[in-house]
Every structure is written in structure tokens, then in C-alpha cells.
Amino acid sequence: MTRTPAPFPAARLRRLRRTNALRDMVQEHRLGVADLIWPVFVRDGEGVEEPIPSMPGVARRSIDRVVRAAAEAAELGIPAICLFPYTDAALRTEDCTEAWSPDNLTNRAIRAIKAEVPEIAVMTDIALDPYNANGHDGFVVDGEIVNDDTVAALVKMGLAQAEAGADILGPSDMMDGRIGALRTALEAAGHRDVAILSYAAKFASGFYGPFRDAVGAGSRLVGDKKTYQINPANRDEALACVARDLAEGADMVMVKPGMAYLDICRAVKDRFAAPTFAYQVSGEYAMLVAAAQNGWLDGDKVMLESLLAFRRAGCDGVLSYFAPRVAQLLRAG
């Protein structure tokens, strides 16, 4: 309900904007370090931090450097990191068997982080695209991304990650029925405390390009992902996907991308009152960084403003490549 102010001059709305102290007292929404999840890219090797040209300031890290990043995140108060693998080309196959190997990059990184930084929550990605010869999130049969066989593979992938010690599984594939299948399998295997943060409203967006570069899937993608990701024009369909995933056992839900879909974030939170997250995706990150590097925007100011917008739209947290920088700024006051 919106309040109706008294008529001017009894109500001068600028009164409460006059000083820093007054503005701080009446601030409606706040951004905190605990609202952040830091996405991190992992690759093979040792002592490697390989810059990603389309994501200035972001790198693919070898597992030892990912562990170091996890320690940095914990020291800054960031509660969780999310792992995305850059898989060797020789391991990208049409049957995607590397996706559920106990010794794949993600699972080795989980174990290494949990051995050294046990207090930080580790989130993973569940989709076949980093392991798929054709860059899709699911199996491709005669040009069609098949649903049910993909779900069975995703369950194996999720179980392997849970066995490695993941705290949060992030199914990002958008196959029908995968949350229910994954939840059932986790319960049966004794992983009842592993949380699912479902990419419930993931749109077929043009903002993912730099991420696909980062995981090495962009050049391999055959066709597009419109048959399984949501049409950007469809709000009601997105809400139906969220309702389904919550009914199937998702603990938390995500809207992806974020900045162009704040209306969806608000609608999800208002309708379901479930823990709601957004992903400030690679294209959104790259736009802001590029504009700041060219002197067109104040980088720190627009970074913080963009993340506060997610909180104002109802999000409980945000996956953002800005997480370490934001945490440093918030700590400094």
C-alpha cells in the first residue's frame, strides 16, 4: 500500500534527503555482503589465472587458485561461491560422460575447497553444455534436445556433485521434470540436506555470450537454446516454471538474466514468497565494466546501484562477478 503524503508545504519530501544521516535512517532497501554469491570459473592446471577477454577482470582459475578464491570470499564474508568448469576439448563428447565423473573439474574443486575452506557454501551448475560436443544443455538426437534422457544424466551429475560435498545444486538446464527427479534421487542416496537452487526462470537471452566464451561452449553451440529456455516475452510462462520447480522440491529459485528481468524477480517474490535469487549474467557484467573502462560511467557507483536494484525487486541474493569488489566496498563503509 502506497502512503499518500500531506499536501505541500506540510509535506516536503526533500526533508529526509537533506543529510547522509537522514537518508540512511529512511533507506528502504540495503545491499549486504551476505546477499552475494560469487561465480568462479575453474580449469585444469596449477597456478593458472587465465583472463577472459570478454569479461574484463574475470579469469579461469586452476583448482589451487579456486581454493585461494574461496578463502578470499570467506574472509570477505561472501557466503557462497558457484563453480563453472572449462572442460578440456578432448572430454567434450556427445554422451557427456565427463559430466558425472567423480574426478571431473567441478568435483575435484569441490573437494579441494571443502578441505581448505569448509565454512564457505559451494554451489554447482547442473547442465551438460560444458561437457557436450555440441554446446547444448541436453543430449541432442537428430537435431532435437531430448528431455527425459537428459534428466537421467543430470541426476547422475547432481549425485556426483553431492557426493563430492556440494552444498547447493544449481540445475540450469531448463529440462522438464528435472527438479523432482533430482530431489527424489538425493533423498534416496542420503543427501537429504543438499539444497537445490533451481534456475527456474531462465530465459533464451542474448546476454550469455561472454559466459559461453568462459566455459568454452560458445563456439561449439549448434543452433540455439530456444526450445528449452523461456521466450523473453513470456512472463506467465516463467511464473509457471517457478511454481512447478517449487512443487517438485526446489528450496530456492533463480531468475536469469537479472537486470532486464527485474519485473520477473518482483513477481516471483510476491507470488511465491520463496527464497528468490537473480543472476547478474556475463553480458550485464561486461556492459558495465566496458562502459566504466571507457570513462562513460562511474564503475563502482553503477555496480552498487545495479545490485541494489535486485534487492529492491525482491531478491534475497544475487550471483554476480562483482561480488569481491562489492564486498570490499561494503566493508570499507
C-alpha positions in Angstrom: 0.0 0.0 0.0 1.4 3.4 -1.0 1.1 6.2 1.5 -0.4 9.5 0.5 1.6 12.4 1.7 0.1 15.6 3.2 -0.2 18.5 0.7 2.8 20.8 0.2 4.2 22.6 2.2 3.2 20.3 5.2 4.9 17.5 3.3 8.3 18.4 1.9 9.7 15.0 0.8 13.1 16.5 0.4 13.4 17.0 4.2 14.5 13.4 4.6 17.1 13.6 1.8 18.9 16.6 3.3 21.8 14.8 5.0 23.6 11.5 4.9 22.3 10.6 8.4 18.6 11.3 7.4 18.9 9.4 4.1 20.4 6.4 5.9 17.7 6.4 8.5 14.9 6.1 6.0 16.6 3.9 3.4 14.1 1.2 2.4 16.5 -1.5 0.9 20.1 -2.4 1.6 22.7 -4.5 -0.1 24.9 -6.6 2.2 27.8 -9.0 1.7 25.6 -11.9 2.7 23.4 -11.2 -0.3 26.2 -12.3 -2.7 27.2 -15.5 -4.5 30.5 -15.3 -6.5 30.6 -17.3 -9.8 34.1 -18.7 -10.4 35.4 -20.5 -13.5 37.7 -23.5 -13.0 40.1 -25.0 -15.4 42.9 -27.7 -15.4 46.5 -26.9 -14.5 48.3 -25.4 -11.5 49.0 -21.8 -10.6 46.8 -20.6 -13.5 44.7 -17.5 -13.7 43.8 -17.1 -17.3 42.0 -13.8 -18.2 38.7 -14.0 -20.1 38.8 -11.2 -22.7 35.1 -10.7 -23.0 34.8 -10.4 -19.2 37.5 -8.0 -18.1 38.7 -8.7 -14.5 37.4 -12.3 -14.6 39.7 -15.3 -15.1 39.6 -19.1 -15.4 41.4 -20.4 -12.4 43.1 -23.7 -11.7 41.8 -25.6 -8.7 44.6 -24.3 -6.4 43.7 -20.8 -7.4 40.0 -21.5 -6.9 40.7 -22.6 -3.4 42.5 -19.4 -2.9 39.5 -17.5 -4.3 37.2 -19.4 -1.9 39.4 -18.4 1.0 39.3 -14.8 -0.2 35.5 -14.9 -0.4 35.2 -16.4 3.1 37.5 -13.7 4.5 35.3 -11.0 2.9 32.1 -12.5 4.3 30.7 -13.8 1.0 28.7 -16.9 2.0 28.9 -18.9 -1.2 30.8 -19.4 -4.5 29.4 -21.1 -7.6 31.7 -23.3 -9.8 31.6 -23.4 -13.6 34.1 -25.7 -15.4 36.1 -25.0 -18.5 36.4 -28.6 -19.7 39.3 -29.8 -21.9 38.1 -30.2 -25.6 39.0 -34.0 -25.5 36.5 -34.5 -22.7 33.6 -32.8 -24.6 31.6 -35.7 -26.1 28.1 -36.4 -27.4 27.5 -38.8 -24.5 28.7 -36.2 -21.9 30.1 -38.9 -19.6 32.6 -36.4 -18.0 29.6 -34.5 -16.5 29.1 -37.2 -13.8 32.7 -38.4 -13.4 33.7 -38.2 -9.7 37.1 -36.7 -10.9 35.9 -34.0 -13.2 37.0 -30.5 -12.7 34.0 -29.4 -10.7 34.0 -32.4 -8.3 37.8 -32.1 -7.7 37.3 -28.4 -7.0 34.5 -29.1 -4.5 36.6 -31.5 -2.5 39.6 -29.2 -2.5 37.5 -26.2 -1.3 35.8 -28.2 1.4 39.2 -29.5 2.6 40.6 -26.0 3.0 37.7 -23.6 3.4 34.9 -25.8 4.9 32.9 -22.8 6.1 32.0 -21.5 2.6 29.0 -22.8 0.8 29.8 -24.4 -2.6 27.2 -24.2 -5.3 27.5 -26.1 -8.6 26.0 -25.9 -12.0 23.9 -28.8 -13.4 23.7 -28.7 -17.2 25.5 -30.7 -19.9 26.8 -27.8 -22.0 30.4 -27.7 -20.5 30.8 -31.4 -21.4 28.7 -31.6 -24.6 30.4 -31.7 -28.0 27.6 -29.5 -29.5 27.4 -27.0 -26.6 23.8 -27.7 -25.6 22.5 -28.2 -22.1 20.9 -31.6 -23.1 21.5 -34.5 -25.3 20.9 -33.9 -29.0 19.3 -36.6 -31.0 18.5 -36.0 -34.7 18.7 -32.2 -34.1 16.3 -32.3 -31.1 17.3 -31.7 -27.5 15.7 -34.6 -25.8 14.2 -34.1 -22.4 13.9 -37.4 -20.4 17.3 -38.9 -21.3 18.9 -35.6 -20.4 17.1 -35.6 -17.0 18.5 -39.0 -16.2 22.0 -37.7 -17.0 21.5 -34.6 -14.9 20.5 -36.7 -11.9 23.8 -38.7 -12.2 25.6 -35.3 -12.4 23.9 -34.0 -9.4 24.6 -37.1 -7.3 28.3 -36.9 -8.2 28.4 -33.3 -7.0 26.6 -34.1 -3.8 29.0 -37.0 -3.1 31.9 -34.6 -3.6 30.5 -32.3 -0.9 28.4 -29.6 -2.8 26.1 -27.6 -0.5 23.8 -26.2 -3.2 23.0 -27.7 -6.6 22.0 -25.3 -9.4 20.1 -27.0 -12.2 20.4 -24.5 -15.1 19.3 -26.8 -18.0 15.6 -26.0 -18.1 14.5 -29.6 -18.9 11.0 -30.5 -17.7 10.9 -32.6 -14.5 14.5 -32.4 -13.5 13.9 -30.9 -10.1 11.6 -33.7 -9.0 13.9 -36.4 -10.4 16.9 -34.8 -8.7 15.2 -34.3 -5.3 14.0 -37.9 -5.3 17.5 -39.2 -6.1 19.1 -37.1 -3.5 16.7 -38.3 -0.8 17.2 -41.9 -1.9 21.0 -41.5 -1.8 21.0 -40.0 1.7 21.8 -36.4 0.5 18.7 -35.0 2.1 20.4 -31.8 3.3 21.7 -30.8 -0.1 19.8 -27.7 -1.3 18.6 -27.1 -4.8 18.7 -23.5 -6.2 16.8 -24.0 -9.4 17.3 -21.8 -12.4 13.5 -21.8 -12.6 13.0 -18.8 -14.8 15.9 -18.9 -17.3 15.3 -17.0 -20.5 16.6 -17.5 -24.0 18.7 -14.4 -23.7 21.3 -12.6 -25.8 23.2 -11.7 -22.6 25.0 -15.0 -22.2 27.7 -14.6 -24.8 30.7 -13.9 -22.6 29.8 -16.8 -20.3 29.8 -19.2 -23.2 33.3 -18.0 -24.0 34.3 -18.5 -20.4 33.3 -22.2 -20.4 34.3 -22.8 -24.0 30.7 -23.7 -25.2 30.0 -20.7 -27.4 32.0 -21.8 -30.5 30.5 -25.3 -30.2 26.9 -24.4 -29.9 24.9 -25.8 -32.8 21.7 -23.8 -33.3 20.2 -22.1 -30.3 18.5 -22.9 -27.0 15.0 -21.6 -27.7 13.3 -25.0 -27.4 14.1 -25.2 -23.7 14.9 -21.7 -22.4 11.9 -19.3 -21.9 10.9 -16.8 -24.5 11.9 -13.3 -23.1 8.4 -12.1 -23.9 6.7 -14.6 -21.6 6.0 -13.6 -18.0 3.3 -16.0 -17.2 5.3 -19.0 -18.5 8.2 -18.0 -16.3 5.9 -18.0 -13.2 4.5 -21.4 -14.2 8.1 -22.7 -14.3 8.8 -21.4 -10.9 5.6 -22.9 -9.5 6.5 -26.3 -10.9 10.0 -26.3 -9.6 8.9 -25.3 -6.1 6.3 -28.0 -6.2 8.9 -30.6 -7.2 11.2 -29.8 -4.3 13.4 -26.7 -5.1 14.5 -24.9 -2.0 15.3 -21.7 -3.8 14.6 -20.3 -7.2 16.5 -18.1 -9.6 15.7 -15.6 -12.4 18.3 -15.4 -15.2 19.3 -12.9 -16.6 18.7 -10.3 -13.9 18.8 -6.7 -14.9 16.4 -7.0 -17.9 14.1 -9.2 -15.8 13.5 -7.3 -12.6 9.8 -7.4 -13.2 10.0 -11.2 -13.1 12.0 -11.1 -9.9 9.4 -9.0 -8.2 6.5 -11.2 -9.5 8.2 -14.4 -8.3 8.8 -13.0 -4.8 5.3 -11.5 -4.5 3.6 -14.6 -5.7 5.6 -17.4 -4.0 7.4 -15.8 -1.1 10.2 -18.3 -1.7 13.9 -17.6 -1.4 14.5 -15.7 -4.7 17.8 -15.1 -6.5 18.9 -13.4 -9.7 22.0 -13.9 -11.8 23.7 -10.8 -13.0 25.0 -12.5 -16.0 28.1 -12.2 -18.0 26.7 -9.8 -20.6 25.4 -7.5 -17.9 28.7 -7.5 -16.2 30.6 -6.9 -19.4 28.5 -3.9 -20.4 29.0 -2.1 -17.1 32.7 -2.8 -17.0 33.3 -1.8 -20.6 31.4 1.5 -20.1 33.4 2.2 -16.9 36.7 1.4 -18.7 35.8 3.9 -21.4 35.1 6.6 -18.8 31.4 6.7 -19.7 30.1 5.5 -16.3 31.3 5.6 -12.7 32.0 1.8 -12.4 31.7 1.4 -8.6 28.6 3.5 -8.5 26.7 1.7 -11.2 27.8 -1.7 -9.9 26.3 -1.0 -6.5 23.2 0.6 -8.0 22.6 -2.4 -10.2 22.9 -4.8 -7.3 20.7 -2.7 -5.1 18.0 -2.9 -7.8 17.9 -6.7 -7.4 17.2 -6.3 -3.6 14.5 -3.6 -4.3 12.9 -6.0 -6.8 12.6 -8.7 -4.1 15.7 -10.8 -4.5 17.2 -12.4 -1.4 20.6 -12.6 -3.2 22.5 -12.2 -6.4 25.1 -14.2 -8.3 27.5 -11.5 -9.5 31.0 -11.4 -10.8 31.3 -8.1 -8.9 31.0 -9.9 -5.6 34.6 -9.5 -4.3 34.7 -5.8 -5.3 31.3 -5.2 -3.7 32.3 -6.9 -0.5 35.5 -4.8 -0.3 33.5 -1.6 -0.8 30.8 -2.6 1.7 33.5 -3.5 4.3 35.2 -0.1 3.8 31.8 1.6 4.6 
